[in-house]
Amino acid sequence: VARTVPAGVDELVMDFDLLGMTDIVSEPVRVRADGDMRVSFRQLFPCGVGHRARRELMEALESDSREDSDVYFTLHGLERQARRGEPARIELAAAFVNLEELLADKRELVDAKLPLFLAAAPAGGA
């Protein structure tokens, strides 16, 4: 990803979208000149009877559309020097996992490295 970090971006964060239910963002990681940047986080969700997360997960897994059980991760660059206040967020790359595949393969997604797909360059270059 280091080659795709635009000038002015000094930190990276990863957003996590679990079936549209969450607004989770990793801690910022400083952009390093050597390109060795590890963005990670762990999150637990209550999924007991009556919890929204359980209902959403069950609906996604029972859906006829396999894509309904995709979980998305989006890597953003933060431009803190651009202006005071909230930093500018630039989408750099994305990854996803499919919950149905994880269940079928009896895998857990713990300490896993996900392949990132580079985001399209914004109109006008970059």
C-alpha positions in Angstrom: 0.0 0.0 0.0 3.0 2.3 0.6 3.2 3.1 -3.1 -0.4 4.2 -3.2 -0.3 6.6 -0.2 -0.8 10.1 -1.7 1.4 12.9 -0.6 0.0 14.7 2.5 -1.5 11.5 4.0 0.3 10.9 7.3 -1.9 8.3 9.0 -4.0 5.3 8.0 -7.2 3.9 9.5 -9.3 0.9 8.7 -13.1 1.1 8.8 -15.1 -2.1 9.5 -18.6 -2.7 8.3 -20.4 -5.7 9.7 -23.7 -5.9 7.8 -24.2 -2.2 8.1 -24.5 -2.4 11.9 -21.2 -1.0 13.0 -19.2 2.2 12.8 -15.8 0.8 13.9 -12.5 2.5 13.0 -9.1 1.2 14.0 -6.6 3.4 15.8 -4.6 5.6 13.4 -1.2 4.2 12.2 1.5 6.6 11.1 2.6 6.3 7.5 6.2 5.1 7.4 8.7 5.8 4.7 9.7 2.1 4.6 6.1 1.0 3.9 5.8 -1.3 6.9 2.5 -0.2 8.3 0.2 -2.7 10.1 -3.4 -1.6 10.7 -5.3 -4.0 12.9 -8.0 -4.2 15.5 -10.1 -6.8 17.4 -13.7 -6.5 18.1 -16.3 -8.7 19.9 -20.0 -8.4 19.4 -22.7 -9.6 21.7 -24.8 -12.1 19.7 -27.1 -13.6 22.3 -30.8 -14.1 21.8 -32.5 -10.8 21.3 -29.4 -8.8 20.2 -29.6 -7.0 16.9 -26.3 -8.4 15.8 -27.7 -12.0 16.1 -30.8 -11.1 14.0 -28.7 -9.4 11.3 -26.2 -12.3 11.1 -29.0 -14.9 10.9 -30.8 -13.0 8.1 -27.5 -12.6 6.2 -26.6 -16.3 6.5 -30.2 -17.4 5.5 -30.4 -15.0 2.5 -30.4 -16.5 -1.0 -27.8 -13.9 -1.9 -24.3 -14.9 -0.8 -23.1 -11.3 -0.9 -25.5 -10.4 1.9 -23.0 -12.0 4.3 -20.0 -10.0 3.1 -18.1 -8.0 5.7 -16.1 -5.0 4.4 -12.9 -3.4 5.5 -11.9 0.0 4.0 -8.4 1.5 4.3 -8.5 5.3 4.5 -5.6 7.8 4.5 -5.9 10.8 6.8 -4.7 14.2 5.8 -4.4 16.0 9.1 -2.4 19.0 7.7 -5.0 19.9 5.1 -7.1 21.9 7.6 -7.9 22.2 11.2 -10.6 20.0 12.7 -11.5 16.7 11.1 -8.9 15.3 8.8 -9.6 14.7 5.2 -10.3 11.0 4.5 -9.1 9.4 1.3 -10.2 5.8 0.4 -7.1 3.9 -0.5 -8.0 0.2 -0.6 -10.7 -2.3 0.5 -11.0 -5.9 1.5 -13.9 -8.2 2.4 -14.6 -11.6 3.8 -17.7 -13.7 3.4 -19.2 -15.1 6.6 -20.8 -18.1 4.8 -17.4 -19.1 3.5 -15.8 -18.8 6.9 -18.6 -21.0 8.4 -18.3 -23.6 5.6 -14.5 -23.8 6.0 -14.8 -23.8 9.8 -12.3 -20.9 9.9 -12.0 -18.0 12.3 -10.8 -14.6 11.2 -8.2 -14.0 14.0 -4.9 -12.5 13.2 -5.6 -13.0 9.5 -4.0 -10.9 6.7 -6.6 -9.8 4.1 -5.7 -9.0 0.5 -6.4 -5.3 -0.2 -7.9 -4.2 -3.5 -6.7 -0.7 -4.5 -9.3 2.0 -4.8 -9.7 3.8 -8.1 -7.8 7.0 -8.3 -10.0 10.1 -7.8 -11.0 12.0 -11.0 -8.3 14.5 -12.0 -5.4 12.2 -11.0 -3.6 11.3 -7.8 
